[in-house]
Amino acid sequence: MMPNPMMGMGNIMSMLPQLKANPIQFLMQRKFNLPQGIAANDPQAILNHLIQTGQVSQSAVNSAYQMAQRFH
Protein backbone atom coordinates (compact mmCIF):
# COMPACT_ATOMS: atom_id res chain seq x y z
CA MET A 1 0.00 0.00 0.00
CA MET A 2 1.36 3.43 -0.96
CA PRO A 3 1.50 6.01 1.83
CA ASN A 4 -0.99 8.83 1.47
CA PRO A 5 0.87 12.18 1.66
CA MET A 6 -2.33 13.92 2.73
CA MET A 7 -2.76 11.63 5.76
CA GLY A 8 -2.18 13.51 8.95
CA MET A 9 -2.42 16.84 7.16
CA GLY A 10 -4.69 18.23 9.89
CA ASN A 11 -2.03 17.36 12.44
CA ILE A 12 0.66 19.08 10.38
CA MET A 13 -1.49 22.17 9.97
CA SER A 14 -2.09 22.33 13.73
CA MET A 15 1.70 22.38 14.27
CA LEU A 16 2.30 25.22 11.83
CA PRO A 17 1.92 28.06 14.39
CA GLN A 18 4.51 26.43 16.68
CA LEU A 19 6.89 25.93 13.74
CA LYS A 20 6.52 29.57 12.71
CA ALA A 21 6.91 30.87 16.27
CA ASN A 22 10.09 28.96 17.10
CA PRO A 23 11.45 26.81 14.26
CA ILE A 24 14.65 25.78 16.09
CA GLN A 25 12.80 24.50 19.16
CA PHE A 26 10.18 22.78 16.98
CA LEU A 27 12.83 20.88 15.01
CA MET A 28 14.95 20.00 18.04
CA GLN A 29 11.88 18.59 19.83
CA ARG A 30 11.54 16.26 16.86
CA LYS A 31 15.14 15.05 17.29
CA PHE A 32 16.72 17.04 14.48
CA ASN A 33 20.27 18.09 15.22
CA LEU A 34 20.94 21.77 14.61
CA PRO A 35 24.17 23.59 15.42
CA GLN A 36 24.39 26.38 17.98
CA GLY A 37 24.12 29.77 16.37
CA ILE A 38 22.09 28.83 13.32
CA ALA A 39 19.77 31.71 12.51
CA ALA A 40 16.19 30.89 13.51
CA ASN A 41 14.94 33.45 11.00
CA ASP A 42 16.81 31.85 8.07
CA PRO A 43 14.80 28.83 6.94
CA GLN A 44 17.13 28.25 3.98
CA ALA A 45 20.15 27.91 6.31
CA ILE A 46 18.24 25.46 8.50
CA LEU A 47 17.10 23.44 5.48
CA ASN A 48 20.57 23.44 3.94
CA HIS A 49 22.06 22.12 7.18
CA LEU A 50 19.45 19.35 7.46
CA ILE A 51 20.08 18.27 3.85
CA GLN A 52 23.88 18.49 4.07
CA THR A 53 23.95 16.39 7.24
CA GLY A 54 21.59 13.78 5.79
CA GLN A 55 18.85 14.43 8.33
CA VAL A 56 16.43 15.24 5.51
CA SER A 57 16.60 14.01 1.93
CA GLN A 58 16.32 16.27 -1.09
CA SER A 59 13.37 14.19 -2.29
CA ALA A 60 11.56 14.82 1.02
CA VAL A 61 12.15 18.56 0.58
CA ASN A 62 10.87 18.41 -2.99
CA SER A 63 7.76 16.56 -1.85
CA ALA A 64 7.13 19.12 0.90
CA TYR A 65 7.45 21.99 -1.61
CA GLN A 66 5.00 20.26 -3.96
CA MET A 67 2.55 19.72 -1.12
CA ALA A 68 2.87 23.34 0.00
CA GLN A 69 2.09 24.55 -3.53
CA ARG A 70 -1.29 22.84 -3.33
CA PHE A 71 -2.25 25.14 -0.45
CA HIS A 72 -1.49 28.42 -2.20
C-alpha positions in Angstrom: 0.0 0.0 0.0 1.4 3.4 -1.0 1.5 6.0 1.8 -1.0 8.8 1.5 0.9 12.2 1.7 -2.3 13.9 2.7 -2.8 11.6 5.8 -2.2 13.5 8.9 -2.4 16.8 7.2 -4.7 18.2 9.9 -2.0 17.4 12.4 0.7 19.1 10.4 -1.5 22.2 10.0 -2.1 22.3 13.7 1.7 22.4 14.3 2.3 25.2 11.8 1.9 28.1 14.4 4.5 26.4 16.7 6.9 25.9 13.7 6.5 29.6 12.7 6.9 30.9 16.3 10.1 29.0 17.1 11.5 26.8 14.3 14.7 25.8 16.1 12.8 24.5 19.2 10.2 22.8 17.0 12.8 20.9 15.0 14.9 20.0 18.0 11.9 18.6 19.8 11.5 16.3 16.9 15.1 15.0 17.3 16.7 17.0 14.5 20.3 18.1 15.2 20.9 21.8 14.6 24.2 23.6 15.4 24.4 26.4 18.0 24.1 29.8 16.4 22.1 28.8 13.3 19.8 31.7 12.5 16.2 30.9 13.5 14.9 33.5 11.0 16.8 31.9 8.1 14.8 28.8 6.9 17.1 28.3 4.0 20.1 27.9 6.3 18.2 25.5 8.5 17.1 23.4 5.5 20.6 23.4 3.9 22.1 22.1 7.2 19.4 19.3 7.5 20.1 18.3 3.9 23.9 18.5 4.1 23.9 16.4 7.2 21.6 13.8 5.8 18.9 14.4 8.3 16.4 15.2 5.5 16.6 14.0 1.9 16.3 16.3 -1.1 13.4 14.2 -2.3 11.6 14.8 1.0 12.2 18.6 0.6 10.9 18.4 -3.0 7.8 16.6 -1.9 7.1 19.1 0.9 7.5 22.0 -1.6 5.0 20.3 -4.0 2.5 19.7 -1.1 2.9 23.3 0.0 2.1 24.6 -3.5 -1.3 22.8 -3.3 -2.2 25.1 -0.5 -1.5 28.4 -2.2 
